[in-house]
Amino acid sequence: MNLAIQLLLILSLLDLSRIFCFGFIIGPRIEAGRYPDTFSQLHIGDGSDTQHTSYFQPTNISIQDVYVAHVETLRDRFPSYECREGADGSNGATLNFNERRQRGTNGEQEKECDIDDEYCNLDSHVANLQFQELVGDDEVVLVDTVLKGGMDSVSRAFCRAGPKRHLHFDPSKVNAAILSAGGLCCGVNNVIRELVHSLYYLYGANKVYGIQGGFHGFHDPNCPPILLTTDMVENIHHEGGTILGSSRGGFDIEKIFDFVEKHSINQLFIIGGDGTHRGAYAIHKACMERGVELAVVGIPKTIDNDIDYIDRSFGFQTACEAAQLAIHSAKTEAKCNFPNGIGICKLMGRYSGFLAAFAALGSQDVDLVLVPEVPIILEGPQGILPFLRKRIKEQKYVVVVVAEGAGEEILGVSDVLDAGGNRALPEIGPYLQKVLKEYFSKFGETTTIKYIDPSYTVRTVPANGADSLYCQQLAMDAVHAAMAGFTGFSIGLVNKQNVLIPIPQLVATSPRHLDPLGSTWERILAMTGQPSSISKNAKSTGTPTDASTILPKSSGELIVMESGLPEPSAH
């Protein structure tokens, strides 16, 4: 008996807490984040003769060098705010701005705010909190998370986003400005709302201006800036579009600086695509040259999901849901209209077919998907016309989804540009209607073609739950980084973690394209059975497999990459 007690005590000291009465180890407890020191083979017995291997050490896969994309910081050029004594200059201190933001000087009700009022947005529930998890400046997120044997032992990384320990700005003296430019996108109002909430509620910022009409709002008297309050933005997340309005063009650096100086702006949040981000970086560069202390922060926005590096752009999931309604309508029209019903649904996608592809995959009701990355072949063994006719013979109808930028190899490339520098696109939808009618008429057959163009409806709906949460995370992390003094960057989701991406790196390889040899397009081919017009010998546009072609060798230490050097696409 004594021996049995001693054995049990020894096993308890070894922390093998899950023990069957006959001595079989059901499952050893491994603390979170702790693995065998060698990370080699850990065998777990389950009472049978079979040994299960949980981890093994591959002999030809390793990471020795990590290259971190450098994000510029105002802390290198300007003195940082020194927090009150005992607060350690950090978000680790309890922030309490309720006393400063009491409701009026004599307890009166909050009144309608004027743009120059000293105490606009007098709120009673400013956050009184202490951030429990602070993100260190040395925390990074790896870009290359999928490795295979034979690759060089280097990887790329971005700085992880989140609340930082040390603040650069005195929050009570922060005057921020927010603008959105380019086309509309689901969730822009969510981002605006959460930026305002984070600035006021988390940090107690002084003022937050809304720039109306994109870059025009800095100088156009027809769209003057407005002072954003929490009451003003309280319910805007239930609406599509943007309360600030949007436009293309209007960029004037001198007038932008006039506005910044007049209103003492020290944080600027710009919501837009790669073109808008190029404008944001031009402002940042001018600030550095002129010695202006302004944190310039980009938030990627595109309904096409074609900004490089990030997992997805906000609003993309909502747009895919909305597009599926149009696809369902196209299918209903095609099924119910005889003879030879054809439903064509045109979706957005100027350079990239992500929206068309993912909406089609989500619906599972599509027979043919056409995207800009894959050339259209009309007739012959790989032609879409004989394929559609054959499919109609089989099921009496077909559904086609086409991205707006598809077919330029057939219709030609326009040299007409809009105010944002985007070229005009040929009318691929009406062209498909025409060639389909002509093709079926060759066989003495008539068709009933219904053409649906929901392009603008899918981007003007309110964000769904998933995108609403994503917008909040982006906005909060953007404000955290700006308060810490980071500038010239964009916030984005990379490998399911928000990171700070230098704007030059983000725009260097944008717009990104759907890989015609990648898994998404393979899923399209598997779902539709449509012929592939891409040669098997074509070069993939996916992630490079040889890291030596994209990164220099180093001695093994953590190396910071200069922000001006573009990286190849991670997708």
Secondary structure as the mmCIF struct_conf table of DSSP 4:
data_model
#
loop_
_struct_conf.conf_type_id
_struct_conf.id
_struct_conf.beg_label_comp_id
_struct_conf.beg_label_asym_id
_struct_conf.beg_label_seq_id
_struct_conf.end_label_comp_id
_struct_conf.end_label_asym_id
_struct_conf.end_label_seq_id
HELX_RH_AL_P HELX_RH_AL_P1 ASN A 2 LEU A 13
TURN_TY1_P TURN_TY1_P1 LEU A 14 ASP A 15
STRN STRN1 ILE A 19 ILE A 19
TURN_TY1_P TURN_TY1_P2 CYS A 21 PHE A 22
BEND BEND1 GLY A 23 GLY A 23
STRN STRN2 ILE A 25 ILE A 25
TURN_TY1_P TURN_TY1_P3 ALA A 32 GLY A 33
TURN_TY1_P TURN_TY1_P4 ASP A 37 THR A 38
STRN STRN3 HIS A 43 GLY A 45
BEND BEND2 GLY A 47 ASP A 49
HELX_LH_PP_P HELX_LH_PP_P1 THR A 50 THR A 50
STRN STRN4 GLN A 51 THR A 53
BEND BEND3 THR A 59 ASN A 60
STRN STRN5 ASP A 65 ALA A 69
HELX_LH_PP_P HELX_LH_PP_P2 HIS A 70 HIS A 70
STRN STRN6 THR A 73 THR A 73
HELX_RH_3T_P HELX_RH_3T_P1 LEU A 74 ASP A 76
TURN_TY1_P TURN_TY1_P5 ARG A 77 ARG A 77
BEND BEND4 PHE A 78 PHE A 78
HELX_LH_PP_P HELX_LH_PP_P3 PRO A 79 TYR A 81
HELX_LH_PP_P HELX_LH_PP_P4 CYS A 83 ARG A 84
TURN_TY1_P TURN_TY1_P6 GLU A 85 GLY A 86
BEND BEND5 ALA A 87 ALA A 87
TURN_TY1_P TURN_TY1_P7 ASP A 88 GLY A 89
STRN STRN7 SER A 90 SER A 90
TURN_TY1_P TURN_TY1_P8 ASN A 91 GLY A 92
BEND BEND6 ALA A 93 ALA A 93
HELX_LH_PP_P HELX_LH_PP_P5 THR A 94 THR A 94
STRN STRN8 LEU A 95 LEU A 95
TURN_TY1_P TURN_TY1_P9 ASN A 98 ARG A 101
BEND BEND7 ARG A 103 GLY A 107
HELX_LH_PP_P HELX_LH_PP_P6 GLU A 108 ASP A 114
TURN_TY1_P TURN_TY1_P10 ILE A 115 ASP A 116
TURN_TY1_P TURN_TY1_P11 GLU A 118 TYR A 119
BEND BEND8 ASN A 121 ASN A 121
BEND BEND9 SER A 124 SER A 124
STRN STRN9 LEU A 129 LEU A 129
BEND BEND10 GLN A 132 GLN A 132
HELX_LH_PP_P HELX_LH_PP_P7 LEU A 134 GLY A 136
TURN_TY1_P TURN_TY1_P12 ASP A 137 ASP A 138
STRN STRN10 VAL A 140 LEU A 142
BEND BEND11 VAL A 143 VAL A 143
TURN_TY1_P TURN_TY1_P13 GLY A 149 GLY A 150
BEND BEND12 SER A 153 SER A 153
STRN STRN11 VAL A 154 ARG A 160
HELX_LH_PP_P HELX_LH_PP_P8 ALA A 161 ALA A 161
BEND BEND13 GLY A 162 GLY A 162
BEND BEND14 ARG A 165 ARG A 165
STRN STRN12 HIS A 166 HIS A 166
BEND BEND15 HIS A 168 PHE A 169
HELX_RH_3T_P HELX_RH_3T_P2 PRO A 171 LYS A 173
STRN STRN13 ASN A 175 SER A 180
BEND BEND16 GLY A 182 GLY A 183
TURN_TY1_P TURN_TY1_P14 CYS A 186 GLY A 187
HELX_RH_AL_P HELX_RH_AL_P2 VAL A 188 HIS A 197
HELX_RH_PI_P HELX_RH_PI_P1 SER A 198 LEU A 202
TURN_TY1_P TURN_TY1_P15 TYR A 203 TYR A 203
BEND BEND17 ASN A 206 ASN A 206
STRN STRN14 LYS A 207 ILE A 211
TURN_TY1_P TURN_TY1_P16 GLN A 212 GLY A 213
HELX_RH_3T_P HELX_RH_3T_P3 GLY A 214 PHE A 218
TURN_TY1_P TURN_TY1_P17 HIS A 219 HIS A 219
TURN_TY1_P TURN_TY1_P18 PRO A 221 ASN A 222
BEND BEND18 CYS A 223 CYS A 223
STRN STRN15 ILE A 226 LEU A 227
HELX_RH_AL_P HELX_RH_AL_P3 THR A 230 VAL A 233
TURN_TY1_P TURN_TY1_P19 GLU A 234 ASN A 235
HELX_RH_3T_P HELX_RH_3T_P4 ILE A 236 HIS A 238
BEND BEND19 GLU A 239 GLY A 241
TURN_TY1_P TURN_TY1_P20 ILE A 243 LEU A 244
BEND BEND20 ARG A 248 ARG A 248
HELX_RH_AL_P HELX_RH_AL_P4 ILE A 253 LYS A 262
TURN_TY1_P TURN_TY1_P21 HIS A 263 SER A 264
STRN STRN16 GLN A 267 GLY A 272
HELX_RH_AL_P HELX_RH_AL_P5 ASP A 274 ARG A 290
TURN_TY1_P TURN_TY1_P22 GLY A 291 GLY A 291
STRN STRN17 ALA A 295 PRO A 300
TURN_TY1_P TURN_TY1_P23 ILE A 303 ASP A 304
BEND BEND21 ASP A 308 ASP A 311
TURN_TY1_P TURN_TY1_P24 PHE A 314 GLY A 315
HELX_RH_AL_P HELX_RH_AL_P6 PHE A 316 CYS A 336
BEND BEND22 ASN A 337 ASN A 340
STRN STRN18 GLY A 341 LEU A 347
BEND BEND23 ARG A 350 TYR A 351
HELX_RH_AL_P HELX_RH_AL_P7 PHE A 354 SER A 363
BEND BEND24 ASP A 367 ASP A 367
STRN STRN19 LEU A 368 LEU A 370
TURN_TY1_P TURN_TY1_P25 PRO A 372 GLU A 373
BEND BEND25 VAL A 374 VAL A 374
BEND BEND26 GLU A 379 GLY A 380
TURN_TY1_P TURN_TY1_P26 PRO A 381 GLN A 382
HELX_RH_AL_P HELX_RH_AL_P8 ILE A 384 GLN A 395
BEND BEND27 LYS A 396 LYS A 396
STRN STRN20 TYR A 397 ALA A 403
TURN_TY1_P TURN_TY1_P27 GLU A 404 GLY A 407
HELX_RH_AL_P HELX_RH_AL_P9 GLU A 408 LEU A 411
STRN STRN21 LEU A 417 LEU A 417
TURN_TY1_P TURN_TY1_P28 ALA A 419 GLY A 420
BEND BEND28 GLY A 421 GLY A 421
HELX_LH_PP_P HELX_LH_PP_P9 ASN A 422 ASN A 422
STRN STRN22 ARG A 423 ARG A 423
HELX_LH_PP_P HELX_LH_PP_P10 ALA A 424 ALA A 424
HELX_RH_AL_P HELX_RH_AL_P10 ILE A 428 SER A 441
TURN_TY1_P TURN_TY1_P29 LYS A 442 GLY A 444
STRN STRN23 THR A 448 ILE A 452
TURN_TY1_P TURN_TY1_P30 SER A 455 ARG A 459
BEND BEND29 THR A 460 VAL A 461
HELX_LH_PP_P HELX_LH_PP_P11 PRO A 462 ALA A 463
HELX_RH_AL_P HELX_RH_AL_P11 GLY A 465 MET A 483
TURN_TY1_P TURN_TY1_P31 ALA A 484 GLY A 485
STRN STRN24 PHE A 486 PHE A 486
BEND BEND30 GLY A 488 GLY A 488
STRN STRN25 PHE A 489 VAL A 494
TURN_TY1_P TURN_TY1_P32 ASN A 495 LYS A 496
STRN STRN26 GLN A 497 PRO A 502
HELX_RH_AL_P HELX_RH_AL_P12 ILE A 503 ALA A 508
TURN_TY1_P TURN_TY1_P33 THR A 509 THR A 509
HELX_LH_PP_P HELX_LH_PP_P12 SER A 510 SER A 510
BEND BEND31 PRO A 511 PRO A 511
HELX_LH_PP_P HELX_LH_PP_P13 ARG A 512 ARG A 512
TURN_TY1_P TURN_TY1_P34 PRO A 516 LEU A 517
BEND BEND32 GLY A 518 GLY A 518
HELX_RH_AL_P HELX_RH_AL_P13 SER A 519 THR A 528
HELX_LH_PP_P HELX_LH_PP_P14 GLN A 530 SER A 532
BEND BEND33 ILE A 534 ILE A 534
TURN_TY1_P TURN_TY1_P35 LYS A 536 ASN A 537
BEND BEND34 ALA A 538 ALA A 538
HELX_LH_PP_P HELX_LH_PP_P15 LYS A 539 SER A 540
BEND BEND35 GLY A 542 GLY A 542
BEND BEND36 THR A 545 THR A 545
HELX_RH_3T_P HELX_RH_3T_P5 ALA A 547 THR A 549
TURN_TY1_P TURN_TY1_P36 ILE A 550 ILE A 550
BEND BEND37 LEU A 551 LEU A 551
BEND BEND38 SER A 555 GLU A 557
STRN STRN27 ILE A 559 MET A 561
HELX_LH_PP_P HELX_LH_PP_P16 GLU A 562 GLU A 562
TURN_TY1_P TURN_TY1_P37 SER A 563 GLY A 564
BEND BEND39 LEU A 565 LEU A 565
#
